[in-house]
Amino acid sequence: MTEATTRMERSALSKAFIALSALLALTAPAAAKLNVVATLPDYASIAEEIGGDKIKVTAIARGTEDQHFVDARPSFVRVLNQADVLIEGGAELEVGWLPPLVSGARNSKILSDAAGHVILSRDIHLLEVPTGPVDRSMGDVHPFGNPHFTLDPANGKIIANRLADTFSRLDPANAAVYKSNLQKFDQRLDAKLAEWTKILQPFRGTKVVTYHKSLNYFLKRFGFELAGTIEPKPGIEPSPSYVNALIPRMKEAGVKLVLIEPFRPRKTPEYVAQSIGAKLLLFPGSVGGNEKVKDYIGLFDYDVQLLAQNLKEAK
């Protein structure tokens, strides 16, 4: 065998090796995505903004459900068993249905003290924290404060920052991606918050009635006043005597709008709105609350325009 023949064989083998390496690179499995489970679609939407194509996100509750009373289906146990991250609101929002699901999942990654279990309320300044003892006579009062904090869009930035930090710690190889996505989300949300504030500025001080104290963060952020609630106490259905006492007070206060989430019962709110000469609006409080609300920023786009349009008409 000549030296020239040997060189030709070596060259052929080298080319074959390069081709085989390229083929293996194309067929090698992609790095596994973080498997993220969020209790609510709002948290899932923000997680998708931060994680992008590096994570897989599943939301347990739907935007058309009362967040306090989600049906804890057995299928959720299987979903949680495979989770790398569990995102919950905390402040006892999910206390009635989440703990048995987590227990049944038998997944050490998402236990309460695990790195993959995110409790968002720990980073939020909660409204309406009780200053004294809480008992059942007060209704379903949350002892740690109002847990519906996603309805202040400024809290969306706090949530996004916490998720970026969590994803980066669990998946350091993609930390730069999460940081970049966080910066982009913050910039979009800042611009939108200024836009929403400007749209609703003419209506600051407007008095409204809600069904439950679930919209208070939104009302505070944009300068609306909660004049009353259809519920006499959180989670307690209104009696005829309570409604009959509520109507003259709301009429005297000049309430223009009665706001309820789409899943609330409508008979009593319709009666109250008609009796005081106000408009009843179905006000989505969560992503997926109706078919037009697809993501977290879209939720506020919809709700802000809904209020502005109807308040202009009411003038």
Secondary structure, 3 states (H helix, E strand, C coil): CCHHHHHHHHHHHHHHHHHHHHHHHHHCCCCCCEEEEECCHHHHHHHHHHHHHHEEEEECCCCCCCCCCCCCCHHHHHHHHCCCEEEECCCCCCCCCHHHHHHHHCCHHHCCCCCCEEEHHHHCCCCCCCCCCCCHHHCCCCCCCCCCHHHCHHHHHHHHHHHHHHHHHHCHHHHHHHHHHHHHHHHHHHHHHHHHHHHHHHHCCCEEEECCCCCHHHHHHHCCEEEEECCCCCCCCCCHHHHHHHHHHHHHHCCCEEEECCCCCCHHHHHHHHHHCCEEEECCCCCCCCCCCCCHHHHHHHHHHHHHHHHHHHC
